Amino acid sequence: MTGKHIVVIGAGYAGLSAAAGIGRGPDRVTLIAPERRFAHRVRQHEIAAGRRVSRPEIAHVLRGRKVAHRATRVVELDLAGRKVVTEDGERIAYDTLVYALGSRVAWSGVPGAAEHAYSADRAEELHRRIADAAAPGTIAVVGGGATGIELAAELAEAHPGWQVRLVASGQVGGWLSARGRAHVLAVLGRLGVRVDEAHQVTTVTTAGLETSAGPVRAEVVVWAGSLEPHPLAAESGLAVTGSGRAVVDDHLRSVSHPEVYVIGDAAAVEVPGVGQLRMACATAQPQGRYLGRLLRGRTDKPFSYRYAVQCLSLGRGEALVQLIHGDDSMRPGVVTGLAGRLVKAAIVTGLPLSLR
């Protein structure tokens, strides 16, 4: 690869890990991402609650690497001409492209959701909205998955004067083991969170939610539904699945454009014995680290992966570490209390350090 220009777009867990790894080698690397600090997405619930979260500068992560960071946004891919187009009109040529634009919140076509709800990616705005309120009211968190659970617990603990309602179309924590789900519900109950299951949200308004089970009045709505891949891959002509994730081979190379590698939430990565990897920092960062080795010639083996645990923050004093099999199916065992909290804290604080 000596002398080639490798462009990495996206500076999340996958993209920044890849850029840092590739930058150890002989090739010239350009990282294109508008952020100047690492977003650390799995800690957005803490930011929403007003907690101080360390977010290292991207320049610090890339220190000592042969990587130039361009703080701008990619708006177009010219795959035939092997160029990326930035928002200011610049066309940057590449020999190899690493596409790591990741995912964004899916509003799922619900009227008013994008206009009236705060997503986790707007955590700082959400914090200011709650802090600046004239009086406490109700916060409705939509989504019974990991993001919704963590947001509901963190907000309830940080703002005990507010009523927090966790609104889910199915079961809250329904994918967890019986012990794991029971622990989540018990902690939410102790924090005063009202759990509304089997509530399919049909509309979001300035007054709250309209659901299949009736209205939920709320001064603040937080949207913690599912994620969807960034649409640029499909718009540019990369081969994608029905959900918009790029189809890649066992070396994370696009099946339609072999000069393009796709990693993280943007990629539909199939691992033998595991299946298609879910969108998560736990799967994205290993892909970035692997690609850093692959493009430096340090490995030629296919990408492999096995799950280990799932972790949920439940406020500052509680957590759930759900033990799982390598294929992401649940084991019955869990770790909770202080031990669970320490495991979770070690993982989230160690992630930025492991990017290098």
C-alpha positions in Angstrom: 0.0 0.0 0.0 3.1 2.3 0.2 2.5 5.7 -1.3 -1.3 5.4 -1.6 -3.8 7.9 -0.3 -6.4 6.4 2.0 -9.4 8.5 2.9 -11.5 7.7 6.0 -14.9 9.4 6.3 -16.5 9.4 9.8 -14.8 9.7 13.2 -16.9 7.5 15.3 -15.7 4.3 17.1 -15.0 2.5 13.8 -13.7 5.4 11.7 -11.4 6.9 14.3 -10.0 3.5 15.3 -9.3 2.7 11.6 -7.6 6.1 10.9 -5.4 5.7 14.0 -4.4 2.2 13.0 -3.8 2.9 9.3 -1.8 6.0 10.3 0.8 3.8 11.8 1.8 2.6 8.4 3.5 4.1 5.3 0.4 5.4 3.5 -1.0 8.9 3.5 -4.3 9.1 5.4 -6.9 11.8 5.4 -9.7 11.6 8.0 -12.8 13.7 7.0 -15.3 14.4 9.8 -16.8 17.7 11.1 -16.1 16.9 14.7 -13.0 18.2 16.5 -13.7 16.1 19.6 -14.6 12.4 19.8 -18.4 12.2 20.2 -18.3 9.1 22.6 -21.9 8.3 21.7 -22.5 5.7 24.4 -22.3 8.5 27.0 -24.9 10.8 25.6 -27.4 9.9 28.4 -24.9 11.3 30.9 -24.5 14.5 28.9 -28.3 14.8 28.7 -28.4 14.6 32.5 -25.8 17.3 32.9 -22.9 15.1 33.8 -19.3 16.0 32.8 -18.0 13.6 30.2 -14.5 13.5 28.9 -14.3 13.7 25.1 -10.7 13.8 23.8 -9.7 15.9 20.9 -9.4 14.0 17.7 -6.0 15.6 17.1 -4.9 14.1 20.5 -6.1 10.6 19.5 -4.2 10.8 16.2 -1.1 12.3 17.7 2.0 10.7 16.2 0.1 9.1 13.3 0.4 10.0 9.6 -3.2 11.3 9.4 -4.5 14.7 8.3 -7.9 15.6 9.8 -10.2 17.7 7.7 -13.0 19.1 9.8 -15.7 19.1 7.2 -18.6 17.0 6.1 -18.7 14.6 3.1 -21.9 15.2 1.0 -21.2 13.1 -2.1 -19.2 10.1 -3.2 -17.9 10.0 -6.8 -17.2 6.3 -6.8 -16.4 6.1 -10.5 -13.9 9.0 -10.2 -12.7 7.8 -6.8 -13.3 11.2 -5.1 -15.3 12.4 -2.1 -17.0 15.8 -2.3 -17.1 17.9 0.9 -19.8 20.4 1.9 -17.6 23.3 0.7 -17.3 21.8 -2.8 -13.8 20.4 -2.5 -13.2 17.1 -4.3 -10.6 14.9 -2.6 -9.2 11.9 -4.5 -8.4 8.6 -2.9 -6.9 5.3 -3.8 -8.7 3.5 -1.0 -11.8 4.7 0.7 -12.9 3.7 4.3 -16.6 4.5 4.7 -17.5 4.8 8.4 -20.4 7.3 8.5 -22.3 5.1 10.9 -25.9 5.5 11.8 -28.4 8.2 12.8 -31.7 8.2 14.7 -34.7 6.6 12.8 -37.8 8.7 13.2 -39.8 5.8 11.7 -42.1 8.0 9.8 -43.9 9.2 13.0 -45.5 12.6 12.4 -44.0 15.3 14.6 -41.2 13.2 15.9 -38.3 15.0 14.2 -39.9 18.4 14.9 -40.9 18.0 18.6 -38.6 15.3 20.1 -35.0 15.4 21.2 -32.8 12.5 20.1 -29.8 11.3 22.1 -27.5 13.1 19.6 -28.9 16.4 20.9 -28.0 15.6 24.5 -26.6 19.1 25.3 -29.8 20.8 23.9 -31.9 18.4 25.9 -30.0 19.2 29.1 -30.5 22.9 28.6 -34.2 22.5 27.9 -34.7 20.7 31.2 -32.4 23.0 33.1 -34.2 26.1 31.8 -37.7 25.0 32.4 -39.8 27.3 34.6 -41.1 24.3 36.6 -40.7 20.5 36.6 -43.1 18.5 34.4 -43.1 15.2 32.6 -40.3 13.8 30.4 -41.5 11.1 28.0 -38.7 8.8 26.8 -39.7 6.8 23.7 -38.0 3.5 23.2 -37.5 0.4 25.4 -34.1 -0.5 24.1 -30.7 0.2 25.7 -30.6 3.9 24.8 -34.1 4.5 26.2 -33.4 2.7 29.4 -30.2 4.5 30.1 -31.7 7.9 29.3 -34.8 7.3 31.5 -32.7 6.1 34.5 -30.1 8.9 34.2 -32.7 11.7 33.7 -34.9 10.4 36.6 -31.9 10.3 39.0 -30.6 13.7 37.9 -34.0 15.4 38.0 -36.1 13.9 40.8 -38.6 16.7 40.6 -39.6 15.6 37.1 -41.8 12.6 36.2 -40.0 10.4 33.8 -42.2 8.0 31.7 -40.5 5.3 29.5 -42.8 4.6 26.6 -42.2 1.4 24.6 -44.1 -0.4 21.8 -43.0 -3.7 23.2 -41.4 -4.8 26.5 -38.8 -2.6 28.1 -35.5 -4.6 28.0 -37.4 -7.5 26.4 -34.3 -8.9 24.7 -32.5 -9.4 28.0 -32.6 -12.5 30.2 -35.4 -12.8 32.7 -33.1 -11.8 35.5 -31.7 -8.9 33.5 -35.1 -7.5 32.6 -36.3 -7.9 36.2 -33.3 -5.9 37.4 -33.9 -3.1 34.9 -37.5 -2.8 35.9 -36.7 -2.8 39.6 -34.2 -0.1 39.3 -36.4 2.1 37.1 -39.1 1.6 39.7 -36.9 2.7 42.5 -36.0 5.8 40.5 -39.6 6.7 40.0 -39.8 6.0 36.3 -43.2 5.1 35.0 -43.0 2.3 32.4 -45.6 2.2 29.7 -45.3 -0.9 27.6 -47.4 -1.8 24.5 -47.7 1.9 23.7 -47.1 2.4 20.0 -46.4 6.1 19.4 -48.4 7.4 16.4 -47.8 11.2 16.7 -45.5 13.6 18.6 -46.9 17.0 19.4 -46.0 20.0 21.5 -48.3 18.5 24.2 -46.6 15.1 24.2 -47.4 11.8 22.6 -50.4 10.1 20.9 -50.1 6.4 21.3 -52.1 3.2 20.5 -53.0 3.1 24.2 -54.0 6.8 24.5 -52.3 10.1 25.0 -49.2 10.7 27.1 -48.9 14.3 28.2 -45.3 15.5 28.4 -43.5 18.8 28.4 -40.3 17.2 27.0 -40.2 14.2 24.6 -36.9 12.3 24.1 -36.7 9.9 21.1 -34.7 6.8 21.7 -36.0 4.5 19.0 -34.0 2.5 16.5 -31.1 3.6 14.4 -30.7 3.6 10.6 -27.5 3.8 8.5 -26.5 7.1 7.0 -28.1 7.2 3.5 -25.0 8.3 1.6 -23.9 4.7 0.9 -27.1 3.8 -0.9 -27.4 7.2 -2.6 -23.8 6.8 -4.0 -24.4 3.4 -5.5 -22.7 1.1 -3.1 -24.4 -2.3 -2.9 -26.6 -2.2 0.2 -29.2 -4.4 2.0 -32.8 -3.5 2.2 -32.1 -1.6 5.4 -29.4 0.5 3.7 -26.3 -1.1 5.2 -23.5 -1.7 2.8 -22.9 -5.3 1.8 -19.3 -6.3 2.5 -17.1 -9.4 2.1 -15.3 -11.2 5.0 -12.5 -8.6 4.8 -15.0 -5.7 5.1 -14.6 -4.7 1.5 -17.7 -3.5 -0.5 -18.9 -6.3 -2.8 -19.7 -3.8 -5.5 -16.7 -1.5 -5.2 -13.5 -3.3 -4.0 -11.6 -0.1 -3.5 -14.1 0.8 -0.7 -14.1 -0.7 2.8 -17.2 -0.2 4.9 -17.1 -0.5 8.7 -19.2 0.1 11.8 -23.0 0.7 11.8 -22.9 1.4 8.0 -21.9 -2.2 7.2 -23.9 -5.4 7.1 -21.1 -7.6 8.5 -21.9 -11.3 8.5 -19.7 -13.5 10.8 -20.0 -17.3 10.6 -21.7 -18.7 13.6 -22.8 -15.3 14.8 -24.9 -13.8 11.9 -25.1 -10.1 11.0 -23.6 -7.9 13.7 -25.8 -5.4 15.4 -25.1 -1.7 15.4 -23.1 -1.0 18.5 -19.8 0.5 19.6 -18.9 -3.0 20.8 -18.9 -4.2 17.1 -17.8 -1.0 15.4 -14.5 -0.4 17.2 -13.1 -4.0 16.6 -13.9 -3.5 12.9 -11.9 -0.3 12.8 -9.0 -1.9 14.7 -9.0 -4.9 12.3 -9.0 -2.6 9.2 -6.1 -0.7 10.6 -4.1 -3.9 10.7 -5.4 -5.2 7.4 -4.4 -2.0 5.4 -1.0 -2.0 7.0 -0.4 -5.5 5.9 -0.4 -6.9 9.5 -3.1 -9.5 8.7 -4.8 -11.1 5.7 -7.3 -13.1 7.7 -11.0 -12.5 7.5 -12.6 -10.4 10.1 -13.9 -12.4 13.1 -15.9 -11.5 16.1 -17.6 -12.9 19.2 -19.8 -11.1 21.6 -18.9 -11.0 25.3 -21.4 -9.0 27.4 -24.0 -6.3 27.2 -23.8 -3.4 29.6 -26.5 -0.9 30.7 -26.0 2.2 32.9 -28.9 2.6 35.3 -28.0 5.9 36.9 -24.8 6.7 38.8 -25.0 3.9 41.3 -26.5 1.0 39.4 -25.8 -0.9 36.2 -26.6 -4.2 34.5 -23.9 -6.4 32.9 -25.8 -9.1 31.0 -23.7 -12.2 30.3 -24.2 -13.4 26.7 -23.0 -16.2 24.4 -20.7 -15.4 21.5 -23.6 -15.2 19.1 -25.3 -12.5 21.2 -27.9 -14.8 22.7 -28.6 -14.3 26.4 -27.1 -16.3 29.3 -29.1 -16.3 32.5 -26.4 -14.7 34.6 -26.1 -11.0 35.3 -23.8 -8.7 37.3 -25.5 -5.8 39.1 -24.9 -3.3 41.8 -21.5 -1.8 42.4 -19.7 -4.6 40.6 -21.9 -4.0 37.5 -21.3 -0.3 37.7 -17.5 -0.7 37.9 -17.5 -3.0 34.9 -19.6 -0.6 32.8 -17.5 2.4 33.9 -14.3 0.6 33.0 -15.6 -0.1 29.5 -16.9 3.4 28.7 -13.9 5.2 30.2 -11.5 2.8 28.5 -13.0 3.2 25.0 -11.3 6.5 24.1 -7.9 5.1 25.3 -8.3 2.0 23.1 -8.9 4.1 20.0 -5.1 4.5 19.6 
